[in-house]
């Protein structure tokens, strides 16, 4: 079994799920690089905050970046001499120098891009640093020769009491905000209960259809929350060709799904009774979608998208090299 170091984003503690997945299905797992979160930088005064704002504009220097780089240096210092594999999710968070250092620690530096290349151009500049790149985006795999690896689900709870009909929790940035606002307005006018949550709080993006959280909800708690709703809403970014975690979470929990991501129609678990693909230029949601029960997905198909399959795909590809 290969000796694997896993490095993953700490957002909402999702890395704990990924690390546990590798630990369960690939015992030689190392997590010395990980911790619950990067300690958040706190400005010492409002003057430091103003000074950093000006520094970013005129000097291209950010106090927060310097702070985080120092944390990373300490974590690099405690790494073992060698690993059979280093598996990195969101490697664009690292500088080229940091990635070269990691490459010196392993013959197999592997990246997983769980966002489309168009949204993070830096990913194109670091492809050459990896021995293999996995991507969730169908078009990116075709264009750049990446190995395709979808996101996954792992949570398969018992059914809960349904509180509301449609639910979504997401980062709602400027490009997707109009879609969430339009969807909320449509559901409200058609007397369909819903709840949209986001940590995004910029005043310009305020909407009466969206609840704004002060703190992120830990990933495990968020999944339990999803289970109380009948239908999960997923709104993809423009030109996104990979499927988000929301779609796989709905699959794992046997929930219906509403999405604008037409790529879902190419997957073997797609069923128009369970997954409604919408067009925001002509938004129509038939009431029959809410009135018909979820049709169970064949278990053999479903298990292909479990975290277990995600991990074994990575490990088996390494073992077969």
N, C-alpha and C positions, 0 to 999 in steps of 0.2 A: 504494500500500500504506500503510495507516495507521501512524502513529508510536505504538507501544504500550509503556507501562510496565507490567510485571507485578510484582505483590506477592503472595507466597505464603508459607505457613508453612514454617519450616525443619526441621520434625519429620522425623527420619531422612533428611534431605537429599532428600526427595521433590520439593522445589521445583526441584532441578537438572533432574529429568526434565521437569517442566512448562515450565521456561524453555527447555530445549533443544528441546522440541516447538514452542514459539512461534518460536524462532530458525530452525528448519528449514523451517517452513511459512509464517512471516510474518517476513521478514528484518529489518524495521524494529522490532526489539525492544530494549527498554532494561531493564537489570537493576541500575542504580546503587543502588537501594534495598536490594538483596539482599546477603547475605554467607553464608558457610557456616553460621553459627549466631550467636545472641546469646551473647556471653561470659557464662557462668554466674556468678551472684553467689555469692561465698563470704563467709560470716560471718567477721568479724575475731576473734571469740571466742565462747565459749558464752554469755557474758553478753549479747552483742549479739543472739544468736539468741533468748534468753529475752525480752529487751527488745522485740524485733520481734513476738514472739508476743503479748505483752501489748498492744502498740501496735495490732495488728490487731483485738483484741477490744474495747478501750476507746476507741481514737481513730480506728478505721477507717483506719489509716495503715500502709502496708506498705513497708518499706525496699526490697524487691525491685521493687515497682511503680515507685517513684521512680527506681531505677537503670535499669530498662528504658525508662522514658519519656525519660530523658536520652539514651540511645542513639538512640531514635527521633528526637529533636530534631536530632541531628547528621545523621541520614540525610535528614530533610526538608530540611535546609539545602543539600544538594548536588544537589537535584533541578533539572531544567531548568525554564525559565519556563513552557513549555506542552507538552502531549502531546495527540495526537488522541484517545487512549484510555488510561485507567488501569483495569486489570483486577485486582481484589483477591479473593483466596481467603481465607476466614475474616475478613471485615472487622470482626466483633465483637471482635477483639483490639484495635481502635483506639477511642479516645474520639471523641465527637461532634465536638469541636473539631478533632481530627486529620483526620477524614473531610471536614469542611467545607474544611479547608486543601487537601486533595487535590482536592476538587471545584473549587476555584479554579484548578487547574492543567489542567483538561480539560473539554470539552463532553460527554464520555462517560465518566462514572464508573460502572463495571460491577462488580457483585458476583457471586461464585459461592458458594452455600451448599452445602457438601458434608457437612453434618449436618442432621438434621431440626430444625425450629423448636422443637419441644417440649423438646429437650435444652438449647437455648441461647436463653432468652427475650429476651435483649438484641437478638437479630436482628430481632425484631418492631419494636423501637423505632427502628431505623435504616433501615428500608426506604425512607422518604421521601427519604433523602439520595442515592439512586442513580437513574441514568437507566434502568438495566435490572438486573434480578436474575435470575440463573439458579439453579436448584436441582436436586439429584439426587432429591428426594423427590416422588413422584407426588402424594400428598395435599396437600403444601404448594403445589405448582404449581396445583392445582385451587382451593385455598382462597384463595390470595393473588394469583393471576394471574401467577406467575413463569413464565419460559421454562424448559422442561425440558431439562436437560443431564446425562447420566449421567456417572459416573466412567469410567475408561478403562483399557486395557492398552497396553503398548508393547513388552513383552519377549516374543519368540517364539523361544526357544532350541531347539536340537536335544534330543531325549530323553536323559535321563541314567539311570545305574544307579539303580534304586529301592532306597532304604535301608529305609524303613518305609512303612506303608500310609497312615495319616491324619496330617495335619500342620496346625498352626495357630500363628500368631504374632499376638498381639493385646494391646491394653491391656485388662486384665481388672479392671474396676471392680466395685464391690459388687453392682450389679444383675445383672451377667452371670456373676459368679463361681459361683453354684450350678449354672448350666447347664454350664459347663466341667467342674466337679467331677463332675456327673452323667454327662456324656458320657465323661469319662476312666474312671469306674467301669464304665460299660457296656462300653466297648471292652476294658478289662482282663479283665472277667469272661467276655467272649466271645472271648478270645485273638486280638484284632485289634491289631496293633502301631500305635503312635501316638506323637506328640511334640507337646506344647503348650508354647509359650514366651511369656513376658511379662516386661516390666521392672517390673511392679507387684510390690512387695515387702512390703507391710504384713502384719505377723504374723497379723492376724485373717483374712486371705484366703489363708493358706498351704494347700496341698493336695499330697498325694503324687503327684497326676497332672499337676502343672504344674512346669516348670522356670523358675527365676527368674533373669533376666539382670541383671548389674550395669550394663551399658551398652546403649543401643539399638543395633541392627544397622542400618547404613546401608541405605537402600532398595534400591540396586542389588545389594548382597550378599544381602539378604533374598530377592530374587527368584531368585537363583541357588540359594539354599537350598531354596526351594519346589519347584524343578524336580526334586529328588531324591525326591519323594514322589508317591504314586499318587493320593491324594485330599486335597483342601484342605477344611478345616472353616471355616465362617463362622457365627458366632453373633451375630445382630442384637440390638440393644437393643430392649426392649419398645416397641411402637408405631412402630418404624422402618419406613418405606415406600420408602426408597431402597436401592439396592444398593451394598454396600461395595466397596472396591478388590479384596478377596480374590476376589470372584466374577468380576470382569473379568480378573484375573491368571490365574485358572484357565482362563478362556476362551482367553486368549492362548497359554497353555502346553498346551492340549489335555488338561487334567486334569479328573478327576471332582470333583464338589463335593457336600458335605453342608451344608445350611443350614436354619435355622428361619425364614428370611425368605420368607414365602409370596408376596411381591411378585414374586419371580423367575419365577413361573409366568405372568406377564403379558407376558414378553419373548419376542421371536421366536426367540431362541436356546435357549429352554427345551426340554429333552428329558429325560423322567424316567429314561432310561437313564444319562444323564450327571449329572443333578442330583437328588439325593434331598432332598426337603423333609420335615423331621422335626417332630414335636410332642413337646415335653418332658413334656407331661401323659401321654403314652402313647408312650414312646421305643421305637421298633422300627427296626432297620436290618437288612434281609434280607441274608443272605450272598451272594445272587445279585448284589447291587449291586457287590460286589467281584470277582465272577467273570466278569462280562461286560466286554468291551473298550469303551473310549471310542468313541463314534460321532462322526466329524468333523462340524463345523458348516459349513454352506455358507459359502464364503469371502466372498461378497457381504454376507451377514448379519454375519459376524464383523468385517469391516472397518469397519462402522458404529460400532463401539465402540473403535476404535484411537485413540491419542492424536492422530493426524493428523486424524481426523474431529472430535474435540473442539475442536482449534484452528481448523480451517477453519469450523466452525459459528459460533464467536465472531467471527472475522475477516469472514466473509461477511455476517453480520448487521449489522456495523458499516458495511461498504462499501455496503450496500443502503439505509442510512438516508437 
